[in-house]
Structure formats: C-alpha cells, structure tokens
C-alpha cells in the first residue's frame, strides 16, 4: 500500500476508491447524539437558569477552544505546534469532552475525510454535497462504508500512549464524573445544561460548520484537482474558535493560525500564542513556514498575501 499525499496515516492501494461506498446508519453514533439532543430539547427549557446558562457558555468555550480546536485539531491531528505532553493530554482530554469521539476516533475521522477530499472525486458524504437535511442525517447518524477503504495507521507516539488508549475506550463515559459534579453543585439545571445541551449544541454546531464551510462562503485560495474546496464562514469565526476560516485551513492545513486576514477572529490562535508567551508552545507553524500545497492558487488582491505574514512566499 502507498502513503497518500498530505497524510502520514492513510495508506491506499489501486483498489481504493473514495466513491465506491454506501452510507449506513451507525447505531452507537446515532443513539448517542440522538439521546443528547432529545434530552436537551425536552429538559433544556424546563431547567434553564442564569447559572446553568453561564455554565453552558463556559464549558462549551473551554472544551471547544482548549480541547477541540487547539488540542484535537491543531496539535494532535496536524502537529501545528509543539508543547509538553501533559498540556497535550489535558487539551485532548478537554476535546474528548466535546462529545464527538475519542482521540483516535477524531484523528481517524479527520484523516479519512481529508484523504477523500484531496482525491479528484469523492463521495457526497465526504464533502457535504448532499442537501441540508440529508447531510445532517448522514453526518450525525451514519458512517460512509467504502468497499475498499484505505488503511489507517496511527503513528507509534499516539498508538502506544496509554492515556489516549484509555480515553479512547471510555470517551462517552468521560462525561459521567462531570455530570455527577454538576448535579451535586447545581442540581438538574447544571446537569442538563452542562452535559446534554452542551454536547447537543457543540456536536450539531460542528456539523453545521463542516456543512457550510464546504458549500459556500469567502475564498482567498483555490486548490486545483481536488474533490472539495473550503470556504470561510465569517459569521461563525468567533463561536467556532477560528475553525470556520476553512478556506484558509484547506490552503495551509498545518498552520496553527487559521484566521489569516485582518478581522478574522481566531481564538484558538490566541490561545496558542498565549502558550508560546509563557514557554509552553514551540515550533508554532504559520503559512510562512510551510511548503506550497500542490495545486494551490491564490485569489484576490496582492495585499492579502502580505496580511497573512508570508503566505505570498509559500504560494507564489
């Protein structure tokens, strides 16, 4: 099997076809998000209090920014900066609490999707080309099962990490200690808004960002010869912790900075810069440090290249 371009974990052979597959219902995934959403819809209005709302905003912000955006995405998946192992473990654990998957599951889902989108063609599932409601059903309740899928191989650093292996086995159960703590401190209102509403809205919001950022929005860069383009969804820049600047991310996947142009708020980048300021983050990658991605073309005025701090050199 051969290593696929842009990935250190995906290996394919001549029979691997990103189009040849079927979308199938995934019971564990569907029942998990379905239960969280049902509890949120039914119980959320009944137990809404100001303290519960504050808990929801705080825990969502911490798990999405420290956890999903910085820990899972920029550090674990793309290695866009280096940090002490204890800090990586903490951030990835917080990312698990978002409620989408464990560390290995998130890496696998992300890398398979990226591999498919980098091919000349891929299944509608992989690039959100289905209609709004069908894509919601597919992404939140189903999996794409390819007839000849590529092989996924975790690097030894992650595969042999006992902490990650434990969290991967127990990722759904990781909510339980926090559910007990929230109930003891704030009763049912904290339990409902700190667990059910938070997980339901964060996971659904993650799908919404993925849906719209592959369909429409602003573009500064285009990648020729690939099945999917990324778009910037400006309205979600703040609440997505910078993840909605997806056109930028497609252009420079390993960049720790996603909000590249003036006015593009990127809280994940600010957090990484805070880590760097106190000596906890090193080797922080930006477009100026990265090689040109094959097929990358820049759109817009020449001034935008200067604004990304050297992207003009990376993408001449």
C-alpha positions as CSV (number, residue, x, y, z in Angstrom):
1,X,0.0,0.0,0.0
2,X,1.2,3.5,-0.7
3,X,1.1,6.6,1.6
4,X,-1.4,9.1,0.4
5,X,-0.2,12.7,-0.2
6,X,-0.8,15.1,2.7
7,X,-1.2,12.4,5.3
8,X,1.1,10.3,7.4
9,X,-1.6,7.9,8.5
10,X,-3.7,7.0,5.4
11,X,-2.4,4.2,3.0
12,X,-4.3,3.1,-0.1
13,X,-3.8,0.7,-2.9
14,X,-5.0,0.5,-6.5
15,X,-8.5,-0.8,-5.5
16,X,-9.2,2.0,-3.0
17,X,-11.9,4.3,-4.4
18,X,-13.4,7.2,-2.4
19,X,-16.6,7.0,-4.5
20,X,-17.3,3.3,-4.1
21,X,-19.2,3.1,-0.8
22,X,-22.6,3.3,0.9
23,X,-23.8,5.5,3.7
24,X,-25.1,3.3,6.6
25,X,-26.8,4.0,9.8
26,X,-24.4,3.8,12.8
27,X,-26.4,2.8,15.9
28,X,-23.9,3.9,18.6
29,X,-23.3,7.3,17.0
30,X,-27.0,7.9,16.3
31,X,-28.2,6.9,19.7
32,X,-25.5,9.0,21.4
33,X,-26.3,12.3,19.7
34,X,-30.0,11.4,19.4
35,X,-30.3,10.9,23.2
36,X,-28.3,14.1,24.0
37,X,-30.4,16.1,21.6
38,X,-33.7,14.7,22.9
39,X,-32.7,15.4,26.5
40,X,-31.6,18.9,25.5
41,X,-34.8,19.8,23.6
42,X,-37.1,18.4,26.3
43,X,-35.3,19.3,29.5
44,X,-33.4,22.4,28.5
45,X,-36.3,24.9,28.6
46,X,-37.6,23.3,31.8
47,X,-34.3,23.8,33.7
48,X,-33.0,27.0,32.3
49,X,-31.4,29.3,34.9
50,X,-28.8,32.0,34.7
51,X,-26.2,30.0,36.4
52,X,-26.9,27.0,34.1
53,X,-26.6,29.2,31.1
54,X,-23.3,30.6,32.4
55,X,-22.0,27.0,32.9
56,X,-23.0,26.1,29.4
57,X,-21.2,29.0,27.9
58,X,-18.1,28.5,30.0
59,X,-17.8,24.7,29.5
60,X,-18.6,25.0,25.8
61,X,-15.9,27.6,25.3
62,X,-13.2,25.7,27.2
63,X,-13.9,22.3,25.6
64,X,-14.2,23.8,22.1
65,X,-11.2,26.1,22.3
66,X,-8.7,24.3,24.5
67,X,-10.0,20.9,23.6
68,X,-11.3,20.5,20.0
69,X,-9.7,23.4,18.2
70,X,-6.2,23.5,19.8
71,X,-5.8,20.1,21.4
72,X,-7.5,17.7,18.9
73,X,-7.3,19.6,15.6
74,X,-4.2,21.8,15.6
75,X,-2.0,19.8,17.9
76,X,-3.0,16.1,17.7
77,X,-4.1,15.9,14.1
78,X,-1.9,18.5,12.3
79,X,1.1,18.9,14.7
80,X,0.9,22.6,14.0
81,X,2.9,23.4,17.2
82,X,4.8,21.5,19.9
83,X,4.0,21.5,23.6
84,X,4.7,19.5,26.8
85,X,3.0,16.1,26.8
86,X,1.0,17.0,29.9
87,X,-0.5,20.0,28.2
88,X,-1.3,18.0,25.1
89,X,-3.0,15.3,27.2
90,X,-5.1,18.0,29.0
91,X,-6.2,19.7,25.8
92,X,-7.0,16.5,24.0
93,X,-9.0,15.3,27.1
94,X,-11.0,18.5,27.0
95,X,-11.6,17.9,23.3
96,X,-13.0,14.5,24.1
97,X,-15.5,16.1,26.4
98,X,-17.0,18.0,23.4
99,X,-18.7,14.7,22.8
100,X,-17.9,13.8,19.2
101,X,-15.3,11.0,19.6
102,X,-12.2,9.9,21.4
103,X,-8.7,11.0,20.3
104,X,-8.1,8.1,18.0
105,X,-11.6,8.3,16.5
106,X,-11.2,12.1,15.9
107,X,-7.9,11.6,14.1
108,X,-9.4,8.7,12.0
109,X,-12.5,10.7,11.0
110,X,-10.5,13.8,10.1
111,X,-7.8,12.0,8.1
112,X,-10.2,9.8,6.1
113,X,-12.3,12.9,5.2
114,X,-9.1,14.9,4.2
115,X,-7.9,12.0,2.2
116,X,-11.2,11.7,0.3
117,X,-11.4,15.5,-0.3
118,X,-7.9,15.5,-1.8
119,X,-8.8,13.0,-4.5
120,X,-10.1,14.2,-7.9
121,X,-13.6,12.8,-6.9
122,X,-15.1,11.6,-3.7
123,X,-18.5,10.5,-2.2
124,X,-21.0,13.2,-1.4
125,X,-20.7,12.2,2.3
126,X,-17.1,13.2,2.4
127,X,-17.5,16.7,1.2
128,X,-21.1,17.6,2.4
129,X,-22.6,17.8,-1.1
130,X,-25.9,16.3,0.0
131,X,-28.8,18.6,0.8
132,X,-29.0,20.2,4.3
133,X,-31.3,17.6,6.0
134,X,-29.7,14.6,4.3
135,X,-26.3,15.8,5.2
136,X,-27.4,16.3,8.8
137,X,-28.7,12.7,8.9
138,X,-25.6,11.3,7.3
139,X,-23.0,13.2,9.4
140,X,-24.8,12.9,12.8
141,X,-26.2,9.4,12.5
142,X,-24.4,7.5,9.8
143,X,-21.0,6.4,8.5
144,X,-19.6,6.1,5.0
145,X,-18.5,2.5,4.4
146,X,-16.2,2.1,1.4
147,X,-15.9,-1.2,-0.5
148,X,-12.1,-0.9,-0.4
149,X,-11.2,1.7,2.2
150,X,-7.7,2.9,2.7
151,X,-5.7,1.6,5.7
152,X,-5.4,3.9,8.8
153,X,-2.2,3.6,10.7
154,X,-1.6,5.7,13.8
155,X,2.0,6.7,14.4
156,X,3.6,4.9,17.4
157,X,3.7,8.0,19.5
158,X,-0.1,8.0,19.7
159,X,-0.8,4.3,19.3
160,X,1.4,3.5,22.3
161,X,0.1,6.3,24.5
162,X,-1.7,4.6,27.4
163,X,-3.6,7.8,28.3
164,X,-5.0,8.1,24.8
165,X,-5.8,4.5,24.7
166,X,-7.8,4.7,27.9
167,X,-9.7,7.8,26.9
168,X,-10.5,6.3,23.5
169,X,-12.1,3.2,25.2
170,X,-14.1,5.3,27.6
171,X,-14.8,8.6,25.8
172,X,-18.5,8.5,26.3
173,X,-18.1,7.6,30.0
174,X,-15.8,10.6,30.5
175,X,-19.0,12.7,30.8
176,X,-20.1,10.9,33.9
177,X,-17.8,12.4,36.5
178,X,-18.7,15.9,35.3
179,X,-22.4,15.0,35.3
180,X,-22.2,13.9,38.9
181,X,-20.2,17.0,39.9
182,X,-22.6,19.4,38.1
183,X,-25.6,17.7,39.7
184,X,-24.0,18.0,43.2
185,X,-23.2,21.7,42.8
186,X,-26.2,22.9,40.7
187,X,-28.8,20.2,40.6
188,X,-30.7,19.3,37.5
189,X,-30.3,22.6,35.8
190,X,-26.5,22.3,35.8
191,X,-26.7,18.6,34.7
192,X,-29.0,19.4,31.8
193,X,-27.1,22.5,30.5
194,X,-23.6,21.3,31.4
195,X,-24.0,18.0,29.7
196,X,-27.0,17.4,27.5
197,X,-27.4,20.9,26.0
198,X,-23.7,21.5,25.7
199,X,-23.0,18.2,23.9
200,X,-26.0,18.5,21.6
201,X,-25.3,22.1,20.5
202,X,-21.5,21.6,20.2
203,X,-21.7,18.5,18.1
204,X,-24.5,19.9,15.9
205,X,-22.6,23.1,15.6
206,X,-19.5,21.3,14.5
207,X,-21.5,19.6,11.7
208,X,-23.0,23.0,10.7
209,X,-19.6,24.5,10.3
210,X,-18.4,21.5,8.3
211,X,-21.6,21.7,6.1
212,X,-21.4,25.4,5.2
213,X,-17.6,25.6,5.0
214,X,-17.7,23.1,2.2
215,X,-20.5,24.7,0.2
216,X,-20.4,28.5,0.2
217,X,-18.5,31.5,1.7
218,X,-15.5,33.6,1.2
219,X,-12.4,32.3,-0.7
220,X,-8.9,33.6,-0.9
221,X,-7.4,30.3,-2.2
222,X,-8.4,27.5,-4.5
223,X,-6.8,24.1,-4.8
224,X,-6.9,22.7,-8.3
225,X,-7.6,19.0,-9.0
226,X,-9.3,18.1,-5.7
227,X,-12.9,17.0,-4.9
228,X,-13.7,19.6,-2.3
229,X,-12.9,23.3,-1.7
230,X,-13.1,25.0,1.6
231,X,-14.9,28.3,2.3
232,X,-14.6,30.8,5.1
233,X,-17.8,31.2,7.2
234,X,-17.3,34.6,8.7
235,X,-20.4,34.6,10.9
236,X,-19.1,31.7,12.9
237,X,-15.5,32.8,13.3
238,X,-15.9,33.7,17.0
239,X,-18.0,30.8,18.2
240,X,-16.0,28.3,16.2
241,X,-12.8,29.4,17.9
242,X,-11.4,30.2,14.4
243,X,-12.3,26.8,12.8
244,X,-14.8,28.3,10.4
245,X,-11.9,30.0,8.4
246,X,-11.9,26.8,6.5
247,X,-10.7,28.2,3.2
248,X,-7.5,29.2,5.0
249,X,-7.3,25.8,6.5
250,X,-7.6,24.0,3.2
251,X,-4.8,26.2,1.8
252,X,-2.5,25.7,4.8
253,X,-3.6,22.6,6.8
254,X,-0.6,22.5,9.1
255,X,-0.8,26.2,10.1
256,X,-1.6,26.9,13.7
257,X,-3.1,30.2,12.6
258,X,-6.5,29.8,10.9
259,X,-7.6,33.5,10.9
260,X,-5.1,34.8,8.4
261,X,-6.5,38.1,7.2
262,X,-7.4,41.2,9.1
263,X,-10.6,40.9,11.0
264,X,-10.6,37.1,11.0
265,X,-11.0,36.3,14.7
266,X,-9.2,33.2,15.8
267,X,-9.4,32.4,19.5
268,X,-7.6,29.1,19.0
269,X,-4.6,31.0,17.6
270,X,-4.7,33.5,20.5
271,X,-4.6,30.6,22.9
272,X,-1.6,29.0,21.2
273,X,0.2,32.4,21.3
274,X,-0.6,32.6,25.0
275,X,1.0,29.2,25.4
276,X,4.0,30.4,23.4
277,X,4.4,33.5,25.5
278,X,4.8,31.5,28.7
279,X,7.1,28.9,27.1
280,X,4.5,26.1,26.7
281,X,4.3,26.2,22.9
282,X,7.2,26.0,20.4
283,X,7.7,25.4,16.7
284,X,4.5,27.2,16.0
285,X,3.8,26.9,12.3
286,X,2.2,29.6,10.1
287,X,1.9,29.8,6.3
288,X,5.3,31.5,6.1
289,X,6.9,28.3,7.5
290,X,5.1,25.8,5.2
291,X,5.7,24.4,1.7
292,X,3.3,25.2,-1.0
293,X,0.4,22.8,-1.2
294,X,0.2,21.1,-4.7
295,X,-2.5,22.8,-6.9
296,X,-2.8,25.9,-4.6
297,X,-3.8,29.1,-6.3
298,X,-4.3,32.4,-4.6
299,X,-7.3,34.7,-5.4
300,X,-7.9,38.4,-4.6
301,X,-5.6,41.4,-4.4
302,X,-1.8,41.2,-3.8
303,X,-2.3,42.9,-0.5
304,X,-3.9,39.9,1.1
305,X,-0.6,37.9,0.8
306,X,1.2,40.4,3.0
307,X,-1.6,40.2,5.5
308,X,-1.1,36.5,6.1
309,X,2.5,37.1,7.2
310,X,4.4,35.5,4.4
311,X,1.8,33.4,2.5
312,X,3.0,35.1,-0.7
313,X,6.3,33.3,-0.3
314,X,4.6,30.0,0.4
315,X,2.1,30.4,-2.5
316,X,3.9,32.4,-5.3
